[in-house]
Amino acid sequence: MENYFFELKEQILNQERWDNKHFHVFDYEAGKGKSTTAQKILGEMTKEYPFRVLYVQPYVKDNLLDETVASINKSAGKQVAVGYSSEDTKKGKKKQAEEAQILCLTTNFYQQISKGNHKEFIRDREILIIDEFPDFLEVESIGLADIGELWSKLGFHSKELDLLVNDLRGKFFKIMENKSAQKTPIISHLDFKSELYKTSKKVIMGLMQSSSKDTQPLLTKILHLLQNGCLFHENQLHTFNSDSKLLPLKCNLILDANGFDARYHLSNQFIVRKQSKAFSYENTHLNHYEINTAKKGLKRYADFHETVLQKVNIEERKGVLFITDKDSEQILKGCLEAHFSHMGENLEEISKRMGCRLEINHFGNIVGVNHYRDFDTVLILKTPFYNYLNYAMNYFYYSSLDQKPIGNIEVFQHEEVENLRITMVAGEIYQAIKRINRDNSQIAMMEVCCDFREAMDMVKQQLPGVQYSKAKMEVSKKKKYDNSSRKDNSVFEKRIEQLKALIMQYQSEGKSEVKKEELIERLELKQKSSLSKVLKSLQGFIESQQIINKGQWLYFSDSNV
């Protein structure tokens, strides 16, 4: 292990290797202990070197910042590290943080320092270590209403301001007019580099000095627009906060297993230091189910979660982590509790009866989380796509750091934006599946529902020797009825949820059967055929509960029918 992290140790301790112009990205494999090793190196460093360090990590939650501080101090054999967050308001703690040889902060706090705030925390510090990718992109959007507000609410009308407002409005209408003639969707790029806009920038900066506080956010966005240029998408101008960017010290390191992320290759400020893979994944099964699990795709399915639970056997596993998006967590929880209702009323009871921990989490909340390190199974039930504008803006932001030329972006056709989209999705999936079996010591199952082939190929590359299989997954889709209005559809969907709740109620009461007439009455349906339609939409759920639909009755799993 010492040999594996030798290059990292040298970069920290050898001053001849320090580099105040670049961020060196060490892509040590997820689960191999790069964070704990870096903390150990820093703690031992304090016994011989006076170097002052800023250590940055994503979260303060779950005592993660305190754990980092404790880890460094343990290696040092004394208190050399102090953690500080926005919640620490005591003056004594602030002074202690300023004076500490090693100061541990969150990424958000470091971002505030990068914008010029709290500079006292980096005074005389030489080494910066950032754990995980630091996403500093702050998108700022400006619509026609904002441009109108710029002109009407300032209480100050000048020839220069009128010209700027009219110019921005003219650009809006010209692009909107051109879009109607475009065969493929294009995100248009605008810049304001010509001499004509020098005066506009001076006017806005002057107004920022004299205008009221409530107009400052809008003026700041307009200034960033003029300084950076923008992308036009969905009838808005999108720029970024150019004050939000990485602030280097004398020695700058980023620890990120996702070194393949294309954002690192858009700017020369990053140098990726590729490391060899340490794990072999012969005992790991990567089962790839080709199915559209983008947000729109999932909305079309009638019984997606039930189908997955029937397809994937999890009852004999040690611990299963389900990963979806935040909005679907409660839906998934309800499906799990319904599917395993014969084993308990809630996930805690079901987990205890099965002898298998069942946990649910969502993308955006799992990077750096080690609660599931001993689990042996992970199910990815959502493809972690962002809005396409997000990928375009990342391309715009990181390319702009080196003043690279930006042009119009043809959606799903722009090579660099597409490469960025692939690597960002692959990175999210890779980080998700690596939450389990962190030390690679057991047979593990990684079940991924996704039809983004390029991203999955990249994930597979990160797992040398993995036992990979691919199969189509068929899920019944919601039937489109010839209803006269959306209201009719919403009523039908409500009936589906009501029937599902009724069935679960009958099961909890221990009923072995129920007559369909009773269901028609409870659901306040006017026709028997309406119940048939509802039952058909719940076919997957009914099968998962081992319910028999026969004649005028529904028979539950403990029935002798």
N, C-alpha and C positions, 0 to 999 in steps of 0.2 A: 504493500500500500504506500509506503514511503517513496518508493521508486515511481509509482503511478502519479503521485502528486508533486514530484520533484520540480517540474517546470513551474508550477504555481508557487512553490516555496521560494524558488530562485527569483521570480518576478517581484515578490514582496520584499525579500531581504537584501538582494543585491542592488545597490543604488545605481550601478552602471547600466542596469536593465530598465530603470525607471524611464517613463515616457510621459511628458506633460501635454502632449498634443493628441494622443490617441487613447481609446479605451480598448484594452486587450480582453477579448472574450474567450474564456476557457469553457469549452463545451463538454466537460466531464459528464459521463453518463448519469442519468437520473437514478437515484437510489444507491449510488456508490459512495456517498458521504462527502461530497465536495464542500458543503456548508460547514459541517462539523470539523472537517479537516482544516479549512481556512481559519475557523475559530481557534482550533488548537495551535496552529502556526502563529497566530497573533498573540495568543497567551504566552507561548514560549518565547516569542520575539522580545517581549518586554523585559525578560531577564538579562538580555544582552544589549538591546538597542533602545534608543530614546524616541524612535519614530512615533509620530502621533497619527492616529488612524480615525477615519470616518467609515463605519460599517453600516450599510443600508440594506434593509430587507422589506418585503412587501407589507407585512402585517404586524400589528401590536396585539390583535385579538388572541384569545386562548393562551395568554401568557407567553406568546412566542418571543416577544422582545426580551422579557425577563429570562427566558431559557437561554437565549443567545448570550446575554450578559453573564449568566451563571457559568456557561460553558467556557467562555474566555477566561473568566476569573479562576476557574478550577485549574486550567492549564497553566495560568500564571502563578498560581499558589498564593495570590493576594488580590486585592481589589484594584484592578487597573481599568476595568470597563464599567461604563455607566450607560443606562438606557434613558432616553428622553423622548416624550411624545407631546402632542398638543394638549393632552390632559394634565400634564405636569405644570402646574401654575405656581408652585412654591418657589420663592426666590432662592432659597438654599439649594434646591435641586438644580436650578438653572446654573448657578455658579459651579456646582459640583460637576455638571455636564460639560461646561466650558473648559474646566481644568483637567478633566479625565484624559488619560493617554489614549484610550480607545472609547469613542462615543458611538453608540448604536442608535440609529434613527430609522423611521419608516421611510419608504419611497416618497410618500406624499410630503413629509416634512423636508426631505432633501430637495424636492421640487420647489418648495417655497424658498429655500436657500438659493437655489439656482436663479430664481426670479429677483434676487437682491435682498430678500428678507433674512433676518437672523444670521447675518454674516459672522457674528461673534462665535458661532459654533464651529466654523472651519478655520478660524484664525490660527496660523502656524501649524496646520495639519498638512501632512505630506502624502499620505496613502488613502486612497478611496477604493473601497470594495463594495460592489453592488451585487446583491444576491437576487437572481432572476431578472428577466428583461424589464428595464425601466421605461414604461410607456408614458412619454411626456407630451404626446400629441393632444392638444386642446383645440377642437374644432369650434370656430365662431361663424355663425350663419347670419346673413343679412338679406331681408326681403324688401319688397317694394314699400311696405308700410314703414320699415326702419328708415328708408331713404326719405320718405315723406316727413317722418318725425325729425330727421336731421334738419330739414328746412324749416319746419313749422314751430318747433318747440324751443329753439335756441334763443329766440327773441333778438336775433342778430342776422340781418340779411346783407350780404355783400355781393359784389359782382362775382368774385372768385367762388364763393359758396354756391351761388346760383348756377354757375357754370358746371361745378362738380356734380350737383344734384341732377341737372339736366343731362349731363354726360352719362351718369350711372343709370338713369331711367332709360336713356336711349339704348344703352348696351343691353339692358333687360329685354326691351321690346324687339330689338334686332335678333337676339339669340332665340327668343321664343318664336319669332316668325320663321327663322331658319329651321328650327326643330320640326316644324310641321311638314317640311319637305324632305327630311332625312329618312332613309330607308332603314337604318340601324340606329339604336340609341347611342348618343354621344354625350359625354360629359365635357363641356367646353372649358378651355383654359383662357383666362384673361390676365394680362399683366399691365402694370401702370409704371413702366420704366422710362417712358418718354419724358422729355423736358417739360411737357405741358403739365405734368402732375407734381412737379417740384413745388409750385406755388400752392397747390391743393394741400399737400402735406404740411406746409408751413401754416396754412390757415387752420387746419385741424389741430395742430400742436398748440397754436395760440389759443384756440377755443378751450382746449383742455386746461389751460392755465387760468382761464377767467370764468368758465361756466360752472353751474351748480353741480352738486355731487350726483344728483340723479341722472344727469346726462353723460357722466363720465364713462359708463360701460359702453354706450353706443359710440361715443367718440373714439374710444380705444379700439373697438372693432373696425371702425372706418379707417383708422390709422394703420392697423395691421393689414387691412385690405389693400391699401395703397402701397405699403411697404413690401408685402409678400406676393401680391396677385391673388387669384382665387380660382376656384372651379365652380361652374354654373351647373346646378343639378336640381331638378324638381322645383323650379322657379325660385331658387335662392342662390345667392353668392356665398360660397364657403371658403373661408380662409383659416388661418391658425394663429394662435398666440405665439409670436416669435420670441417673447420673453421666456417661454417655457422650453428650456433645452438643457442638456447635460452640462454641468459645470465641472471641468477637470481640475485635479490637483497635480502633484508632481508624479504620482504613480497611480494609474487608474485601471481597475480590473472589474470585469463583469463575470459572474458565475452563472452560466445558463446552459442546460442540457440541450436547449433548442438552438444550437449554434447554426443550424441549417436555415433559420428564419431569414427570409430574403431582405428584411429591413436592415440587417447588419451589412448587406452588400450594396445598399443604395448610397451609403455615405462613406467617405474615406476616413471619417473619424473613428471607425471601428476596424480592429484587426482581429479576425477570428483565429484563435490558436487551437487548431483541431487536435483532439485527443483520441487515442485508440479506444475501442469498445472493450470493457473489462468482463462483461457478463456474456455467457452463452445461453441461449434460450431453448435448448433441446427439450426441456421439460415444460415448456410453455406452449399452449395451444391458442393460436390467434384465429378465431372463427369469424369470418367476415360474411355478413348477410347483406346482399345487395338489395337495398330498398331505399326509397326516397324518404329520408328523415329530416329534410329541411322543414321549416315552420309551415309552409303552405302544403307540403306533401303530407305531413302528419294530420292536417285538418281534414284531409279527404278520407281517412281511414275510420271505419266503424269500430274496430276492436283491435287496434295495434298492440296495446300492452298485453291483452289477453292472449293474442297469437304468439308473442314472444315468450310468455310464461309457459305456454304449451310446448313450444319448440325447444326451449333451453331448460334442461333439468338442473335445478339448483338445490334440491332437497338434501343431497349428500355432500354439499360443500361446507367448508369451514367458516367462511365469511363472504358475503356477496355485497358488492357496492354497485348501486344503480346510479347512473349519471344521466341527467336530462337537462332541460333548461329550467330556470327558476319558476316560470309560469306553470310548468307541468308537474311540479313536485307533489302537490296535493292530489292531483288526478292519479298519478302513479301510486301514491300511498293508498288511495282508496281501492285501486285495482288489486294491489298486493293483498290488502286485508280481505277483499272479497274472494280472491283466488284461494287464499289459505284460511278462509273463515272456519273451516273444520278443525283448525289447530289453535285458534285463539281469536280474540276480538280486536287486537291491535298488533302492530309490528313487534312490540316488545314481547308480548305473550307468544306470538308465532315464532319469533327467533328462539325463545327459550325452549319451546316444545320441539322445534326442529333441531336444536343443537347447532344452529347456524345463525350468525349475526347478519341481519338484513339492514342495510343503511342506504339512504338516498341523499344525493348531493347534486349540485348543478354547476355547469360551466361558469367560470368567473369566480368560483369560490373554492377551488381545489388546488391551485398551484401552491406548492410549499406545505400542503397539509399532510401530516404523517399519521393521522388517526387510524388509517386502514392498512398499515404496513404489514400486518399479519394475515390479512384477507387473502384468499386464494382465487377469487372470482370477481370480475368486473364486467358489467353490462353497459355499453354505451348506446343510449336509446335516442340520441339526437345528434345531428350533424351541426357542429358549432359554427354556423355561418354568421357573419355580420352583414349589415346593410352594405351593398356594393360601394356606396360612397365612402365607407370606412376604409376599404382597401385603396380606393383612389386617393383619399386624403393622406394615408400613410405614405403612398408613393410620392405625393406632392411634397409632404413635409420633409421626409428624409432626403429626397433628391435636392430640395432647396437648401439643405445645410451646406452643400458644396456648390451652390449656385448652378446646378445642372439645368439645362434647358428643359422646359415642360411644354408639352403640346396637348392637343385634344385627346381624350381617352375614349376609344370605342369600347363599349361595355362588352365584357366577356371575350374581347379580341386583343386587347392591349397586352403584349407579351410580358412586360415587367409587372404590371398590375396583376395579371393572372398568376404569375409565378409567386408573387407575394400572397395572393389568396390561397394558393395551394399550400404554401409553407405555414401560413398562420393557422389554417384549419388542421393541418397535420400536427402542428405543435400543440394545439389544444387537445387533440385526441391522444397524442403520445404522453403528455403530462397526465391525462386522466387515467390511462391504463397503467401508468407507472405508480399510481397511488398504492396499488396492492403489491404484495410479495416483494417488498422493497429490497430485501437482501438476496432475492432470487434463489431461495433455499428449498422451495417446495414446487410441486406440480401446480401450475396455475392455468386458469381459463380466462381468456380475454375475448369477450363476445361483443362485436361491433356491428351495429346496424347503420349502414351508410352506403350510398351509391356514388360517392365522389372518388372515383378510381385513382386519380393522380395523387390525392392526399393519402389514400390507404397504401399506395405503393411506397410513398415516402416513410410512412409509419413502419411498414414492414422492414425497410432498410435499417431502421434503428434497433432491430431485434434479431441479430445474427443467429441463425440456426433455429429460429422459431418454427413450430409445426403449424403451417398456414393452410387454411381451407377456405373455399369461397363457395357460396350457394345463394340462389335467389330465395327471397322470402315473399310469399304471397299473402296479402292481407285483404280481407273484404273491404270494399269501399262503401262509403255512405251512399245510399240510393238517392238519386235525384228525382223527386216527385214533381208532378206537374201542378204545383200549387200556385194560387193566384197572387200570393204576396209573401214577403219575408216573414210577416207575422205568422202565417200558417206554418212555415218551417220552424220558427222558434217554438210554437205550440207543440209540434210533433217532437222536437228535441226534448222539450220539457216532459212529455209523456214517457219518453225513453228513460230519462233519469228517475222519474217517479216509479216506473215499473221496476227498475233495478233496485231502488230503495225498498220497495214492497217485498221483493224476493228476499233481500238480505234480512228484512224484518222477520219474515216467516221462518227463515232458516234459524235465526237467533232464538225464536220462540219454540223451536223444536218441531215444527209442523213437517209432516211427511208428504202432504199433498195440498193442492188448492184448486178449486174449480175456476174455470176461466170466466164464468158469469160474475164471480166475486171480483175478479180483476177489472172487468168491464165497468162494474159499478163503482169500485174504488177510484178508478181513473176517470170516471165521468165520461166514458166514451158513448157515442150514439149508435155505433154499428159494430158488429162482431168482426167485420173485415178490418176495422181500424186496429183492433188488438193483434190481428195476424201480422199487420205491417210492423207494429212495434216489436213483436216477438222476433220477426225476421231480422230487424236491425240489431237485436240483442243476441243473435245466434251464437256468436263467439263467446260471449259472457255466459250464456246458458250452458254451452258445452263445457266450459271451464269449471262450472259449478256442478257438473254431472247431473244436470236436471233433464228429465225426460218430458218432452212435449208430446202428449199422446191424447188424441180425441179432445174431450172437453176438460182435460185436467193437465196440471203440471205436477210431476212427481219429483220429489227431492232425492238427494243421493242416498239417504238412509232408508228409502222406500224399497219394498220387495218386488216392485213391478219390473 
